Amino acid sequence: MKTSKYLSYIVLSTFVLALVSCEPDPLKSEDVFITEAQVAEITADGKVYDLNEFLDTFMTEEGTYHNDTTPYRERSYDATHGLYLYSVDTLPQAGPGIYIRGRICTDDYAGNFYKAMVIQQIVNGEQQTLRISVDLGSSGGMYHMGQEILVRCNGLAVGRYANQPQLCVPSYNNNIYAMNASQKVGWCPGRINSSEFRRATRMIGTPDPDKLQYDELTLAELYAQVPQKPTTDAAGMDKVRKADGRLVRIKGVHFTGEFDNNGTLAKCDTLHPDSSSNANVFAPTTSNIGYPQSRLISDGSKSIMCSSSEYAKFAYYYLPGADRHGVTECANWEGTVTGILGWYLDKASDLASNKLDGYEWSVTPRGIPGIGIEDVKMYYQGDTDRPWKPEEFNPNDYQ
């Protein structure tokens, strides 16, 4: 018995040691992040394109599917000017490597960039940017803001969704139950599969948000750089497409308590945001249609939309200065709104009739104080000792 017991101990100890030896070694930084020398080695089979150069080289106006038996959604094409608001250009799988690189300037914690990111590249001191649509929940947990990435684009696609360029894959929408479904069935940019994106992507160095460049400017300065109402031709569209995705900080603005009601401004109401899409919060319901909700910000002369998703964590927070009584105090809260610049238009008929009203421009914040990145900073009558403290809509006020 004694000999048998000791033999059991020896066998058990050997088994435990074998299990320990099977455990993988912990990851080291060099296993996760690549160096510039490794970038050069990886990309030796092709070319690393600047982001604007990438768009100029591979994104055509009509894309790959314009002559397909089931082409883009009907509302995407302006035949008067030959412009497509939606497009998809497939990139070759084989051949020389097609690479882009950029630093992630979005964060998805607050929910305003769900399964999407924007990368930034600084070329000659100026921003070049590109949206990336990727089917990866909580992407910010893997790809942090400030992380520079290298993406091999072979086999992917580049296209436009509501005129906004993005790296994507082809996606066919056949939702016959959508609002205005007959206008929306067709090809459009879709999300890159998460495993495919991870295989195509390498992280360069460690995340460094301090290396992101913010264009800090007034609305007058912004519209001196990009047209508030672009010309409806190839040159006009190229300007807004190349400006899309810029990381901006708009100075000296306040929320007006208004929204764009199909080309005219209307005052936000005090109804429950579950039932009114016009409530005085950042992003009340769209009844699950999913379009971005916008609220006007102004410097008293010029204006731009602040765009948010109804699924953002701060969607039902009151606008600065708004409360259950209305929006009369909004003008007293002034400051900065930071975020991603965009020019969003999903109806080509507005191009054909030159119905642009200037409200296609927006800035999309990554969060508000206490929820994600503090991109909305407001102060009562400019007093920095009296900062805006976000307040969530309280349904008990309506009982």
TORKOL-4160 file (C-alpha; in steps of 0.2 Angstrom, whole numbers, padded with zeros to 4 digits, m for minus):
399
<pt num="1" X="0000" Y="0000" Z="0000"/>
<pt num="2" X="0014" Y="0012" Z="0005"/>
<pt num="3" X="0023" Y="0009" Z="m0012"/>
<pt num="4" X="0007" Y="0011" Z="m0022"/>
<pt num="5" X="0003" Y="0028" Z="m0013"/>
<pt num="6" X="0020" Y="0035" Z="m0017"/>
<pt num="7" X="0018" Y="0028" Z="m0035"/>
<pt num="8" X="0001" Y="0038" Z="m0037"/>
<pt num="9" X="0010" Y="0054" Z="m0030"/>
<pt num="10" X="0023" Y="0052" Z="m0044"/>
<pt num="11" X="0010" Y="0049" Z="m0058"/>
<pt num="12" X="m0001" Y="0064" Z="m0052"/>
<pt num="13" X="0014" Y="0075" Z="m0050"/>
<pt num="14" X="0020" Y="0071" Z="m0068"/>
<pt num="15" X="0002" Y="0074" Z="m0075"/>
<pt num="16" X="0002" Y="0091" Z="m0066"/>
<pt num="17" X="0019" Y="0096" Z="m0073"/>
<pt num="18" X="0013" Y="0091" Z="m0090"/>
<pt num="19" X="m0002" Y="0102" Z="m0089"/>
<pt num="20" X="0009" Y="0117" Z="m0084"/>
<pt num="21" X="0021" Y="0114" Z="m0098"/>
<pt num="22" X="0006" Y="0115" Z="m0110"/>
<pt num="23" X="0001" Y="0132" Z="m0105"/>
<pt num="24" X="0005" Y="0145" Z="m0118"/>
<pt num="25" X="0018" Y="0158" Z="m0115"/>
<pt num="26" X="0011" Y="0175" Z="m0111"/>
<pt num="27" X="0010" Y="0187" Z="m0125"/>
<pt num="28" X="0024" Y="0200" Z="m0127"/>
<pt num="29" X="0022" Y="0217" Z="m0135"/>
<pt num="30" X="0032" Y="0211" Z="m0150"/>
<pt num="31" X="0019" Y="0198" Z="m0153"/>
<pt num="32" X="0005" Y="0211" Z="m0154"/>
<pt num="33" X="0013" Y="0227" Z="m0161"/>
<pt num="34" X="0024" Y="0228" Z="m0176"/>
<pt num="35" X="0038" Y="0240" Z="m0179"/>
<pt num="36" X="0042" Y="0251" Z="m0194"/>
<pt num="37" X="0055" Y="0239" Z="m0200"/>
<pt num="38" X="0042" Y="0225" Z="m0200"/>
<pt num="39" X="0030" Y="0237" Z="m0209"/>
<pt num="40" X="0043" Y="0238" Z="m0223"/>
<pt num="41" X="0045" Y="0219" Z="m0223"/>
<pt num="42" X="0026" Y="0216" Z="m0224"/>
<pt num="43" X="0022" Y="0228" Z="m0237"/>
<pt num="44" X="0037" Y="0224" Z="m0249"/>
<pt num="45" X="0025" Y="0214" Z="m0260"/>
<pt num="46" X="0015" Y="0230" Z="m0264"/>
<pt num="47" X="0012" Y="0248" Z="m0260"/>
<pt num="48" X="0006" Y="0258" Z="m0245"/>
<pt num="49" X="m0006" Y="0271" Z="m0251"/>
<pt num="50" X="m0010" Y="0288" Z="m0243"/>
<pt num="51" X="m0028" Y="0288" Z="m0239"/>
<pt num="52" X="m0033" Y="0301" Z="m0252"/>
<pt num="53" X="m0022" Y="0292" Z="m0265"/>
<pt num="54" X="m0031" Y="0276" Z="m0261"/>
<pt num="55" X="m0048" Y="0284" Z="m0265"/>
<pt num="56" X="m0042" Y="0292" Z="m0281"/>
<pt num="57" X="m0035" Y="0275" Z="m0287"/>
<pt num="58" X="m0048" Y="0263" Z="m0282"/>
<pt num="59" X="m0065" Y="0272" Z="m0279"/>
<pt num="60" X="m0074" Y="0276" Z="m0295"/>
<pt num="61" X="m0090" Y="0286" Z="m0297"/>
<pt num="62" X="m0101" Y="0272" Z="m0303"/>
<pt num="63" X="m0092" Y="0257" Z="m0294"/>
<pt num="64" X="m0092" Y="0239" Z="m0299"/>
<pt num="65" X="m0111" Y="0235" Z="m0297"/>
<pt num="66" X="m0119" Y="0250" Z="m0307"/>
<pt num="67" X="m0123" Y="0238" Z="m0322"/>
<pt num="68" X="m0128" Y="0223" Z="m0311"/>
<pt num="69" X="m0145" Y="0215" Z="m0314"/>
<pt num="70" X="m0149" Y="0221" Z="m0297"/>
<pt num="71" X="m0139" Y="0238" Z="m0295"/>
<pt num="72" X="m0138" Y="0250" Z="m0281"/>
<pt num="73" X="m0153" Y="0256" Z="m0272"/>
<pt num="74" X="m0164" Y="0267" Z="m0283"/>
<pt num="75" X="m0162" Y="0283" Z="m0273"/>
<pt num="76" X="m0143" Y="0283" Z="m0275"/>
<pt num="77" X="m0141" Y="0289" Z="m0293"/>
<pt num="78" X="m0142" Y="0307" Z="m0299"/>
<pt num="79" X="m0143" Y="0305" Z="m0318"/>
<pt num="80" X="m0143" Y="0323" Z="m0321"/>
<pt num="81" X="m0125" Y="0325" Z="m0315"/>
<pt num="82" X="m0120" Y="0307" Z="m0316"/>
<pt num="83" X="m0117" Y="0306" Z="m0297"/>
<pt num="84" X="m0119" Y="0291" Z="m0286"/>
<pt num="85" X="m0121" Y="0293" Z="m0267"/>
<pt num="86" X="m0119" Y="0274" Z="m0265"/>
<pt num="87" X="m0106" Y="0264" Z="m0273"/>
<pt num="88" X="m0095" Y="0248" Z="m0271"/>
<pt num="89" X="m0078" Y="0245" Z="m0280"/>
<pt num="90" X="m0071" Y="0228" Z="m0276"/>
<pt num="91" X="m0052" Y="0226" Z="m0274"/>
<pt num="92" X="m0042" Y="0212" Z="m0282"/>
<pt num="93" X="m0038" Y="0197" Z="m0271"/>
<pt num="94" X="m0022" Y="0193" Z="m0280"/>
<pt num="95" X="m0008" Y="0203" Z="m0287"/>
<pt num="96" X="0002" Y="0217" Z="m0278"/>
<pt num="97" X="m0002" Y="0220" Z="m0260"/>
<pt num="98" X="m0014" Y="0236" Z="m0257"/>
<pt num="99" X="m0010" Y="0243" Z="m0240"/>
<pt num="100" X="m0017" Y="0258" Z="m0231"/>
<pt num="101" X="m0012" Y="0264" Z="m0213"/>
<pt num="102" X="m0019" Y="0277" Z="m0201"/>
<pt num="103" X="m0022" Y="0281" Z="m0183"/>
<pt num="104" X="m0039" Y="0277" Z="m0175"/>
<pt num="105" X="m0048" Y="0293" Z="m0170"/>
<pt num="106" X="m0064" Y="0285" Z="m0164"/>
<pt num="107" X="m0070" Y="0276" Z="m0149"/>
<pt num="108" X="m0086" Y="0265" Z="m0148"/>
<pt num="109" X="m0089" Y="0265" Z="m0129"/>
<pt num="110" X="m0102" Y="0278" Z="m0130"/>
<pt num="111" X="m0111" Y="0269" Z="m0144"/>
<pt num="112" X="m0110" Y="0283" Z="m0158"/>
<pt num="113" X="m0098" Y="0273" Z="m0168"/>
<pt num="114" X="m0105" Y="0255" Z="m0167"/>
<pt num="115" X="m0096" Y="0243" Z="m0178"/>
<pt num="116" X="m0087" Y="0257" Z="m0187"/>
<pt num="117" X="m0071" Y="0267" Z="m0185"/>
<pt num="118" X="m0062" Y="0281" Z="m0193"/>
<pt num="119" X="m0043" Y="0281" Z="m0196"/>
<pt num="120" X="m0032" Y="0297" Z="m0198"/>
<pt num="121" X="m0016" Y="0300" Z="m0208"/>
<pt num="122" X="m0006" Y="0316" Z="m0208"/>
<pt num="123" X="0001" Y="0320" Z="m0225"/>
<pt num="124" X="0011" Y="0337" Z="m0226"/>
<pt num="125" X="0003" Y="0343" Z="m0210"/>
<pt num="126" X="m0015" Y="0340" Z="m0215"/>
<pt num="127" X="m0028" Y="0326" Z="m0211"/>
<pt num="128" X="m0033" Y="0312" Z="m0223"/>
<pt num="129" X="m0046" Y="0301" Z="m0216"/>
<pt num="130" X="m0056" Y="0286" Z="m0220"/>
<pt num="131" X="m0071" Y="0277" Z="m0212"/>
<pt num="132" X="m0070" Y="0258" Z="m0210"/>
<pt num="133" X="m0085" Y="0247" Z="m0208"/>
<pt num="134" X="m0081" Y="0231" Z="m0198"/>
<pt num="135" X="m0093" Y="0219" Z="m0190"/>
<pt num="136" X="m0084" Y="0219" Z="m0173"/>
<pt num="137" X="m0093" Y="0223" Z="m0157"/>
<pt num="138" X="m0084" Y="0233" Z="m0145"/>
<pt num="139" X="m0070" Y="0236" Z="m0157"/>
<pt num="140" X="m0062" Y="0249" Z="m0146"/>
<pt num="141" X="m0058" Y="0235" Z="m0134"/>
<pt num="142" X="m0046" Y="0228" Z="m0147"/>
<pt num="143" X="m0042" Y="0243" Z="m0157"/>
<pt num="144" X="m0040" Y="0258" Z="m0145"/>
<pt num="145" X="m0041" Y="0276" Z="m0150"/>
<pt num="146" X="m0024" Y="0282" Z="m0155"/>
<pt num="147" X="m0019" Y="0265" Z="m0161"/>
<pt num="148" X="m0010" Y="0266" Z="m0178"/>
<pt num="149" X="m0015" Y="0251" Z="m0190"/>
<pt num="150" X="m0009" Y="0244" Z="m0206"/>
<pt num="151" X="m0023" Y="0236" Z="m0217"/>
<pt num="152" X="m0020" Y="0224" Z="m0232"/>
<pt num="153" X="m0035" Y="0229" Z="m0243"/>
<pt num="154" X="m0034" Y="0215" Z="m0256"/>
<pt num="155" X="m0051" Y="0206" Z="m0257"/>
<pt num="156" X="m0060" Y="0220" Z="m0248"/>
<pt num="157" X="m0070" Y="0234" Z="m0256"/>
<pt num="158" X="m0071" Y="0253" Z="m0256"/>
<pt num="159" X="m0087" Y="0263" Z="m0258"/>
<pt num="160" X="m0099" Y="0276" Z="m0252"/>
<pt num="161" X="m0113" Y="0275" Z="m0240"/>
<pt num="162" X="m0124" Y="0291" Z="m0241"/>
<pt num="163" X="m0109" Y="0299" Z="m0250"/>
<pt num="164" X="m0097" Y="0295" Z="m0236"/>
<pt num="165" X="m0081" Y="0285" Z="m0242"/>
<pt num="166" X="m0077" Y="0269" Z="m0232"/>
<pt num="167" X="m0067" Y="0253" Z="m0233"/>
<pt num="168" X="m0080" Y="0239" Z="m0233"/>
<pt num="169" X="m0086" Y="0223" Z="m0242"/>
<pt num="170" X="m0101" Y="0222" Z="m0255"/>
<pt num="171" X="m0118" Y="0220" Z="m0246"/>
<pt num="172" X="m0135" Y="0217" Z="m0254"/>
<pt num="173" X="m0150" Y="0224" Z="m0245"/>
<pt num="174" X="m0166" Y="0215" Z="m0249"/>
<pt num="175" X="m0176" Y="0222" Z="m0234"/>
<pt num="176" X="m0193" Y="0223" Z="m0242"/>
<pt num="177" X="m0200" Y="0229" Z="m0225"/>
<pt num="178" X="m0189" Y="0244" Z="m0224"/>
<pt num="179" X="m0197" Y="0262" Z="m0225"/>
<pt num="180" X="m0197" Y="0266" Z="m0243"/>
<pt num="181" X="m0191" Y="0249" Z="m0247"/>
<pt num="182" X="m0192" Y="0250" Z="m0266"/>
<pt num="183" X="m0179" Y="0264" Z="m0265"/>
<pt num="184" X="m0167" Y="0255" Z="m0254"/>
<pt num="185" X="m0166" Y="0237" Z="m0261"/>
<pt num="186" X="m0149" Y="0235" Z="m0269"/>
<pt num="187" X="m0130" Y="0235" Z="m0267"/>
<pt num="188" X="m0121" Y="0246" Z="m0254"/>
<pt num="189" X="m0106" Y="0245" Z="m0243"/>
<pt num="190" X="m0107" Y="0232" Z="m0230"/>
<pt num="191" X="m0097" Y="0228" Z="m0214"/>
<pt num="192" X="m0081" Y="0218" Z="m0215"/>
<pt num="193" X="m0082" Y="0201" Z="m0206"/>
<pt num="194" X="m0072" Y="0203" Z="m0190"/>
<pt num="195" X="m0061" Y="0188" Z="m0192"/>
<pt num="196" X="m0057" Y="0194" Z="m0210"/>
<pt num="197" X="m0053" Y="0211" Z="m0203"/>
<pt num="198" X="m0041" Y="0204" Z="m0190"/>
<pt num="199" X="m0032" Y="0194" Z="m0202"/>
<pt num="200" X="m0029" Y="0209" Z="m0214"/>
<pt num="201" X="m0024" Y="0221" Z="m0200"/>
<pt num="202" X="m0008" Y="0224" Z="m0190"/>
<pt num="203" X="m0006" Y="0236" Z="m0176"/>
<pt num="204" X="0009" Y="0248" Z="m0177"/>
<pt num="205" X="0017" Y="0252" Z="m0161"/>
<pt num="206" X="0006" Y="0255" Z="m0145"/>
<pt num="207" X="m0009" Y="0267" Z="m0144"/>
<pt num="208" X="m0005" Y="0285" Z="m0143"/>
<pt num="209" X="m0020" Y="0297" Z="m0143"/>
<pt num="210" X="m0009" Y="0312" Z="m0141"/>
<pt num="211" X="m0003" Y="0309" Z="m0159"/>
<pt num="212" X="m0021" Y="0313" Z="m0166"/>
<pt num="213" X="m0022" Y="0329" Z="m0175"/>
<pt num="214" X="m0038" Y="0340" Z="m0171"/>
<pt num="215" X="m0042" Y="0354" Z="m0183"/>
<pt num="216" X="m0048" Y="0367" Z="m0170"/>
<pt num="217" X="m0058" Y="0380" Z="m0180"/>
<pt num="218" X="m0074" Y="0391" Z="m0180"/>
<pt num="219" X="m0088" Y="0388" Z="m0192"/>
<pt num="220" X="m0083" Y="0402" Z="m0203"/>
<pt num="221" X="m0065" Y="0395" Z="m0204"/>
<pt num="222" X="m0072" Y="0377" Z="m0208"/>
<pt num="223" X="m0083" Y="0384" Z="m0222"/>
<pt num="224" X="m0068" Y="0394" Z="m0229"/>
<pt num="225" X="m0060" Y="0377" Z="m0231"/>
<pt num="226" X="m0075" Y="0366" Z="m0237"/>
<pt num="227" X="m0090" Y="0372" Z="m0246"/>
<pt num="228" X="m0106" Y="0373" Z="m0235"/>
<pt num="229" X="m0116" Y="0370" Z="m0251"/>
<pt num="230" X="m0105" Y="0361" Z="m0263"/>
<pt num="231" X="m0107" Y="0361" Z="m0282"/>
<pt num="232" X="m0117" Y="0347" Z="m0289"/>
<pt num="233" X="m0103" Y="0340" Z="m0300"/>
<pt num="234" X="m0088" Y="0328" Z="m0298"/>
<pt num="235" X="m0077" Y="0342" Z="m0291"/>
<pt num="236" X="m0089" Y="0347" Z="m0278"/>
<pt num="237" X="m0092" Y="0329" Z="m0272"/>
<pt num="238" X="m0073" Y="0326" Z="m0272"/>
<pt num="239" X="m0071" Y="0340" Z="m0259"/>
<pt num="240" X="m0084" Y="0334" Z="m0247"/>
<pt num="241" X="m0079" Y="0316" Z="m0249"/>
<pt num="242" X="m0061" Y="0321" Z="m0245"/>
<pt num="243" X="m0066" Y="0331" Z="m0230"/>
<pt num="244" X="m0077" Y="0317" Z="m0223"/>
<pt num="245" X="m0070" Y="0309" Z="m0207"/>
<pt num="246" X="m0059" Y="0324" Z="m0202"/>
<pt num="247" X="m0057" Y="0326" Z="m0183"/>
<pt num="248" X="m0063" Y="0343" Z="m0179"/>
<pt num="249" X="m0066" Y="0354" Z="m0164"/>
<pt num="250" X="m0079" Y="0367" Z="m0168"/>
<pt num="251" X="m0076" Y="0383" Z="m0156"/>
<pt num="252" X="m0089" Y="0396" Z="m0150"/>
<pt num="253" X="m0105" Y="0386" Z="m0153"/>
<pt num="254" X="m0121" Y="0383" Z="m0144"/>
<pt num="255" X="m0136" Y="0371" Z="m0147"/>
<pt num="256" X="m0151" Y="0380" Z="m0153"/>
<pt num="257" X="m0164" Y="0367" Z="m0148"/>
<pt num="258" X="m0168" Y="0365" Z="m0167"/>
<pt num="259" X="m0168" Y="0350" Z="m0179"/>
<pt num="260" X="m0168" Y="0349" Z="m0198"/>
<pt num="261" X="m0186" Y="0345" Z="m0203"/>
<pt num="262" X="m0184" Y="0340" Z="m0221"/>
<pt num="263" X="m0174" Y="0356" Z="m0226"/>
<pt num="264" X="m0182" Y="0368" Z="m0214"/>
<pt num="265" X="m0178" Y="0371" Z="m0195"/>
<pt num="266" X="m0190" Y="0366" Z="m0182"/>
<pt num="267" X="m0190" Y="0368" Z="m0163"/>
<pt num="268" X="m0187" Y="0352" Z="m0153"/>
<pt num="269" X="m0202" Y="0347" Z="m0142"/>
<pt num="270" X="m0203" Y="0341" Z="m0124"/>
<pt num="271" X="m0212" Y="0325" Z="m0128"/>
<pt num="272" X="m0206" Y="0308" Z="m0123"/>
<pt num="273" X="m0191" Y="0303" Z="m0134"/>
<pt num="274" X="m0198" Y="0285" Z="m0135"/>
<pt num="275" X="m0212" Y="0292" Z="m0145"/>
<pt num="276" X="m0206" Y="0309" Z="m0152"/>
<pt num="277" X="m0191" Y="0309" Z="m0164"/>
<pt num="278" X="m0191" Y="0328" Z="m0161"/>
<pt num="279" X="m0188" Y="0328" Z="m0142"/>
<pt num="280" X="m0175" Y="0340" Z="m0135"/>
<pt num="281" X="m0162" Y="0326" Z="m0132"/>
<pt num="282" X="m0147" Y="0321" Z="m0142"/>
<pt num="283" X="m0155" Y="0307" Z="m0152"/>
<pt num="284" X="m0173" Y="0302" Z="m0149"/>
<pt num="285" X="m0181" Y="0287" Z="m0157"/>
<pt num="286" X="m0182" Y="0284" Z="m0176"/>
<pt num="287" X="m0194" Y="0270" Z="m0173"/>
<pt num="288" X="m0179" Y="0258" Z="m0177"/>
<pt num="289" X="m0176" Y="0265" Z="m0195"/>
<pt num="290" X="m0159" Y="0269" Z="m0189"/>
<pt num="291" X="m0154" Y="0286" Z="m0198"/>
<pt num="292" X="m0143" Y="0298" Z="m0188"/>
<pt num="293" X="m0152" Y="0310" Z="m0177"/>
<pt num="294" X="m0146" Y="0328" Z="m0179"/>
<pt num="295" X="m0147" Y="0344" Z="m0168"/>
<pt num="296" X="m0142" Y="0361" Z="m0174"/>
<pt num="297" X="m0127" Y="0370" Z="m0166"/>
<pt num="298" X="m0123" Y="0388" Z="m0171"/>
<pt num="299" X="m0111" Y="0402" Z="m0168"/>
<pt num="300" X="m0125" Y="0415" Z="m0170"/>
<pt num="301" X="m0121" Y="0417" Z="m0189"/>
<pt num="302" X="m0117" Y="0400" Z="m0196"/>
<pt num="303" X="m0122" Y="0383" Z="m0191"/>
<pt num="304" X="m0119" Y="0364" Z="m0192"/>
<pt num="305" X="m0128" Y="0348" Z="m0186"/>
<pt num="306" X="m0122" Y="0338" Z="m0171"/>
<pt num="307" X="m0126" Y="0320" Z="m0176"/>
<pt num="308" X="m0129" Y="0305" Z="m0164"/>
<pt num="309" X="m0136" Y="0288" Z="m0165"/>
<pt num="310" X="m0152" Y="0283" Z="m0156"/>
<pt num="311" X="m0143" Y="0268" Z="m0149"/>
<pt num="312" X="m0129" Y="0279" Z="m0141"/>
<pt num="313" X="m0128" Y="0278" Z="m0122"/>
<pt num="314" X="m0131" Y="0297" Z="m0121"/>
<pt num="315" X="m0145" Y="0297" Z="m0134"/>
<pt num="316" X="m0159" Y="0302" Z="m0121"/>
<pt num="317" X="m0148" Y="0315" Z="m0112"/>
<pt num="318" X="m0155" Y="0333" Z="m0114"/>
<pt num="319" X="m0146" Y="0345" Z="m0125"/>
<pt num="320" X="m0135" Y="0358" Z="m0115"/>
<pt num="321" X="m0148" Y="0370" Z="m0109"/>
<pt num="322" X="m0163" Y="0360" Z="m0112"/>
<pt num="323" X="m0174" Y="0352" Z="m0099"/>
<pt num="324" X="m0192" Y="0345" Z="m0097"/>
<pt num="325" X="m0198" Y="0363" Z="m0099"/>
<pt num="326" X="m0190" Y="0366" Z="m0116"/>
<pt num="327" X="m0175" Y="0373" Z="m0125"/>
<pt num="328" X="m0175" Y="0392" Z="m0120"/>
<pt num="329" X="m0159" Y="0391" Z="m0110"/>
<pt num="330" X="m0149" Y="0382" Z="m0124"/>
<pt num="331" X="m0142" Y="0399" Z="m0130"/>
<pt num="332" X="m0134" Y="0402" Z="m0113"/>
<pt num="333" X="m0123" Y="0387" Z="m0115"/>
<pt num="334" X="m0108" Y="0390" Z="m0126"/>
<pt num="335" X="m0092" Y="0380" Z="m0129"/>
<pt num="336" X="m0084" Y="0367" Z="m0141"/>
<pt num="337" X="m0091" Y="0352" Z="m0150"/>
<pt num="338" X="m0078" Y="0339" Z="m0155"/>
<pt num="339" X="m0080" Y="0324" Z="m0166"/>
<pt num="340" X="m0080" Y="0317" Z="m0184"/>
<pt num="341" X="m0084" Y="0328" Z="m0198"/>
<pt num="342" X="m0097" Y="0321" Z="m0211"/>
<pt num="343" X="m0107" Y="0326" Z="m0226"/>
<pt num="344" X="m0122" Y="0314" Z="m0226"/>
<pt num="345" X="m0134" Y="0313" Z="m0240"/>
<pt num="346" X="m0144" Y="0298" Z="m0245"/>
<pt num="347" X="m0156" Y="0305" Z="m0258"/>
<pt num="348" X="m0149" Y="0308" Z="m0275"/>
<pt num="349" X="m0165" Y="0318" Z="m0280"/>
<pt num="350" X="m0158" Y="0332" Z="m0268"/>
<pt num="351" X="m0143" Y="0333" Z="m0279"/>
<pt num="352" X="m0153" Y="0333" Z="m0295"/>
<pt num="353" X="m0164" Y="0347" Z="m0290"/>
<pt num="354" X="m0150" Y="0356" Z="m0281"/>
<pt num="355" X="m0160" Y="0355" Z="m0265"/>
<pt num="356" X="m0145" Y="0356" Z="m0254"/>
<pt num="357" X="m0148" Y="0367" Z="m0238"/>
<pt num="358" X="m0131" Y="0366" Z="m0230"/>
<pt num="359" X="m0138" Y="0354" Z="m0216"/>
<pt num="360" X="m0129" Y="0339" Z="m0224"/>
<pt num="361" X="m0114" Y="0344" Z="m0214"/>
<pt num="362" X="m0112" Y="0337" Z="m0196"/>
<pt num="363" X="m0100" Y="0333" Z="m0182"/>
<pt num="364" X="m0102" Y="0317" Z="m0173"/>
<pt num="365" X="m0096" Y="0317" Z="m0155"/>
<pt num="366" X="m0088" Y="0301" Z="m0148"/>
<pt num="367" X="m0096" Y="0305" Z="m0131"/>
<pt num="368" X="m0101" Y="0318" Z="m0118"/>
<pt num="369" X="m0094" Y="0321" Z="m0100"/>
<pt num="370" X="m0096" Y="0305" Z="m0090"/>
<pt num="371" X="m0100" Y="0294" Z="m0105"/>
<pt num="372" X="m0085" Y="0290" Z="m0117"/>
<pt num="373" X="m0074" Y="0304" Z="m0124"/>
<pt num="374" X="m0079" Y="0321" Z="m0117"/>
<pt num="375" X="m0082" Y="0329" Z="m0134"/>
<pt num="376" X="m0096" Y="0341" Z="m0129"/>
<pt num="377" X="m0090" Y="0355" Z="m0118"/>
<pt num="378" X="m0101" Y="0369" Z="m0114"/>
<pt num="379" X="m0101" Y="0383" Z="m0101"/>
<pt num="380" X="m0115" Y="0394" Z="m0094"/>
<pt num="381" X="m0112" Y="0411" Z="m0103"/>
<pt num="382" X="m0094" Y="0407" Z="m0106"/>
<pt num="383" X="m0090" Y="0405" Z="m0087"/>
<pt num="384" X="m0077" Y="0390" Z="m0086"/>
<pt num="385" X="m0082" Y="0388" Z="m0068"/>
<pt num="386" X="m0099" Y="0383" Z="m0073"/>
<pt num="387" X="m0097" Y="0368" Z="m0084"/>
<pt num="388" X="m0112" Y="0359" Z="m0092"/>
<pt num="389" X="m0117" Y="0344" Z="m0082"/>
<pt num="390" X="m0127" Y="0331" Z="m0093"/>
<pt num="391" X="m0144" Y="0327" Z="m0087"/>
<pt num="392" X="m0154" Y="0311" Z="m0093"/>
<pt num="393" X="m0172" Y="0312" Z="m0098"/>
<pt num="394" X="m0182" Y="0306" Z="m0083"/>
<pt num="395" X="m0199" Y="0298" Z="m0088"/>
<pt num="396" X="m0206" Y="0301" Z="m0070"/>
<pt num="397" X="m0207" Y="0319" Z="m0075"/>
<pt num="398" X="m0221" Y="0314" Z="m0087"/>
<pt num="399" X="m0232" Y="0304" Z="m0075"/>
